[in-house]
């Protein structure tokens, strides 16, 4: 189970820490607020796809995704 997702310079998320509940989690917000990019970050960290660098925040040189679970921590950095 994912406990924490940390995004740095990933699309609209300059510095975002999301703490997940052990039960049900809901991601909501206005249009173009970055909800879908949260799911894209999970996809990138777990499958290494999509390729490329288009999800790095405009004007930045790298992005980082960190997923913490009960037993492991996975960090993906693209530059």
N, C-alpha and C positions, 0 to 999 in steps of 0.2 A: 504494500500500500504506500502511495506517495504521501509523505508528510509535508514537504516543503519544495516549492519550485522558485528558483531565483533566476531572473532574467536581467541581463545587462546589455544595453544597446541592441536589443532584439526588436526590430520594427519600431512600434510606438513606445515600447517599454525601455526607457533610459535606465532605470534601476527599480525593479519591482520584485518584492518578495511575497509569495502567495502561500499561506499556511492552509493546508487541507484538513478538514474534519475527518475522523475515522468513519463517519457515517455517510451521509449524502452531501454533495457539494453542488452548488449552483453558481454558474458564472453568468452575470447579467450586466448590462450597461447600454449606453446609447450607441447608435450606429457609428461605426468607424472609431470605436474606443479602444480596440485591440483585443477583443474577445477571441476572435479566430486565431490571432497570432499566438495565443497561449497554447492552443491545440497544435499549431504548427511547430512550436518549440518542443513540445513533447514528442512529436513525430520525428523531428530532426535528431533529438538526443537519443531516441530509441532505435531508429533505423538508418541514420546518417543520410536521410533524404528529406528534402530536395537538395540537389547539388547546387553549387553556386554561392553567391554572396549577396544576393538581392535583399535579404532580410536583415542585414546589418543596418543599424540606424544611419540615415543620411548624414554624412559629415564625419562619421566615426570610422575607425580602422579595424575594429574587431567587435565581436559579440560573444557572450558567454551564457550558457544555460547550465544550471546546476539543479539536479533532482536528488532529493534526499528521501530515502525510505527507512523502514525499520532496521534494515540490515546493511544497505550499501548506499554509497553516494556516487553519482555519475555526473561528470562535468564535461561539457562539450564547448570548445572554443574555436571560433572561425575567425581568420584574419586574412 
